[in-house]
Amino acid sequence: MSEAQVSEQESGIELEFDLGDPPQKVWRAVTIPELRERWLPKESLADPDAISVTPGEQVRYRLRDDTPPFLESIVTFTLTPNADGGTCLRIVHELTDARLDEMTRAPANSNSPLLMLAA
């Protein structure tokens, strides 16, 4: 396995790994619940079933934080074969919860009732 390439996005993070294992083996690891459970616990999933699947290429899951405010996000696994017979695994984790937009748009000094009570 090579070092991960990481890039930050506005609402998430993107990781890319170059793995020595063939795509079929990596696909099993990200889609079979018993194998996926080792590194993506079912407690983190908002729904145990994938929200979209392109067989052998891409799978998406909805996640939910286990602490308040229980924000939801989507993690997408994309697999492509590499030149060495291994797999390029791209993982994109995006915050998609609508409440996130409300939090980022509210000015810090909005004098909303909550802040007025705190004063």
N, C-alpha and C positions, 0 to 999 in steps of 0.2 A: 504494500500500500504506500502510496506517495503522500507527501505532506498535503494537507488540505489547503485549497485556495479559498479565501474568505473575502466576500465583499458585502458591505452593508448597503441596504436599500433604505428608502424613506420609512417604510413600514415593516421591515423585516431584515432577514439575513439570508445570504446565499453561500452555500458550501459546495465545493467540488472535490471529489476524490477520484484518484486513478487506482483501481483495484486490480489485483492479479487474477481474481476469480472470474469465470465466464458469466455473461449476463443472466443465464438461466438460474445460476446459483444465487446471485444477488437478488434476482426477482423473487425467488422463494423466501429469502430473508426479510423482504419488505412487505410481502403479501400473506404469508401463512401465519395466522395468529400465534401459534405456539412458538415460532421462530422470532416473529416480530416482538413478542412480549419481552424478550431478553433485553432489548434496548429501547423499546417504545411501549411502556406499560399501558395496559388497557385502562387504567385509572386516569391516564392523561387524555384519552380519547373521549370526545363528546359523543361519538357514535362508533361502535366497534367495526362497522362496515365502512369501506372506502366510499367517498362521495363521488369519485369518478375513477375509471380504470381504462387505460389503453393497454391491453395485454402485452406483457413483455417490454413495454416502453415507459409507461408513466402511471403512477397511482397517487391519489390525493386523499388525505385524511383531515377531518376536523378535530382540533384539539380544544380543550378547555382547561384553564388554570385551576388548580385545586385550592387557591386562596382568593379571598375577595379582592377585586370585584368580579372574579371568575370570567375574565376576558376570553374570547374565542379567537382562534387562529386557524390557518390552514397550512399544512406541510405537504409539499409536492416532491416526490421522488421521481427523477427522470434517469433512465438507464440508456446508455449508448455503448456499443462495442468499441473497444479501442484497437489500435494496430497490433498489439501484442496478444490478442485473444482474450484480454481481460475486459473490464468494464469501467466506463467513466460514469460515476454516480454523482448526480447533481441534486442537492437538497435545497429547496427554497422554503423558508418558514416566514409566512406573512401574517401580520396582525390584521384581522378582518372585522373585528367587532365594531359595530356601528357606534357603540358608546365611546370608542377611542376618538372618533371625530369630534364628539362633543367636548371631550377633555382637552383636545389640542386647540380647539377654537376659542375656548373661554379665556378671556384675559384674566390675569392674576388679580387685578384690582377692579373687578366688575361690580363690586358692592352688592353681590348677590346675597340673598338672605343668609346663606350659610356663613359667608365671610362677615356679614354684619353682626351675626350672633357671636362670632369668635372675637370680635373687637370688643 
